[in-house]
Amino acid sequence: MKSRWYAFLSLVVLASMILTACGGAGGGAAQPMKQLGKGEGEVAIVAWAGYIERGDSDKAYDWVTAFEQQTGCKVTVKVAATSDEMVSLMNQGGYDLVTASGDASNRLIAGGTVQPVNIDLIPSYKNVDERLQNAPWHTVNGVHYGTPYQWGPNVLMYRTDVFPTAPTTWGVVFEEQTLPDGKSNKGRVQAYDGAIYIADAALYLKAHQPDLGITDPYQLNKKQFDAAVALLTAQRQLVNRYWHDVAVQMDDFTNEGTVASSSWPYQVNLLQMDSKPIASTIPSEGATGWADTTLMHAKAPHPNCAYMWMEHSLDAKVQGDVAAWFGSVPAVPSACTGNALLTDAGCATNGFNDFDKIYFWKTPSGSADCGGEACVPYSDWVNAYNTIKGSQ
């Protein structure tokens, strides 16, 4: 296996020579690394739960141990529950990499917290899905700031002993109603503990109140924003918890009477593996989602190991194993075949063909135009959502 890394480093040296001969990479104020050296012995990563596994949960799912053996770079992981937490941790410093969603990546790029990456030093970048290679959540003015990792939808998770057939609308979590078991949904549903969830309400209103004129659930004018906040304020009376901890949410569905909520495929997978009566669906209104990128801190303490990890993360076997474990779609399409854990049907099951149907997380911008007026900035989203969660 070490021969693969020797080949990788040989390609890196060749790329470095070419860049030097051509005068290096162009771009913004910060310049990406020109060449790699010896690993520093460690790489520190901020990641979503379930993204960096070393076999502790299930021995079949381990894409860390071999990397450590091959490179000598010890992997340490800090799990973050929300994009806001990821931004905060990266701003504090001390980490090399973060697996950021679009509502965090552009904030980190704009703030100078992360550095451009030299994709010529990452040979496997050429294998990345063409839909992701130049995506706006990690590529700014033609400059790449990371390597795509995984993507997927925010699903509606539900208990099958309450819903014999899949719910067809997000209304089961947004509006008070009697569920198929004859009981109210009040106190039995959850909502995501992040201001970006306002976009989920906006997507619901896009379908049910078309007169609002919502086209992008992340770019809302004042009227549209107020309607979404009103929907979520009313929802507050239904919600038993604003979830961010995946383990707590799984326990709530197992033991605490929660029957429906927005969730990630990761929780669905684990609960189904534990034979719980759980399923998921994407209702008729569509879904928000996430396309995550591995970004490198501007002052990464272990840059060589960080580049080695980014290359490793794009390995087809690693990509397929992550997708199988998390319930996501790999950023490398070749991972969709020949992986025993994912199976050849796994990518289709996880939504490979639904890319254009997902409204991927991105940070709302107050500088954008929303029908002739300024869009509501993300700071207002945060303030409004904190007020909603604090209300009774």
Secondary structure, 3 states (H helix, E strand, C coil): CHHHHHHHHHHHHHHHHHHHHCCCCCCCCCCCCCCCCCCCCEEEEEEECCCCCECCCCCCCECCHHHHHHHCCEEEEEEECCHHHHHHHHHHCCCCEEEECHHHHHHHHHCCCECCCCHHHCHHHHHCCHHHHCCCCCEECCEECEEEEEEEECEEEEECCCCCCCCCCCHHHHCCCECCCCCECCCCEEEECCHHHHHHHHHHHHHHCHHHCCCCCCCCCHHHHHHHHHHHHHHCCCEEEEECCHHHHHHHHHHCCCCEEEECHHHHHHHHHCCCCEEEECCCCCEEEEEEEEEEECCCCCHHHHHHHHHHHCCHHHHHHHHHHHCCEECCHHHHCCCCCCCCCHHHHHCHHHHHHEEECCCCCCCCECCCCECCCHHHHHHHHHHHHHCC
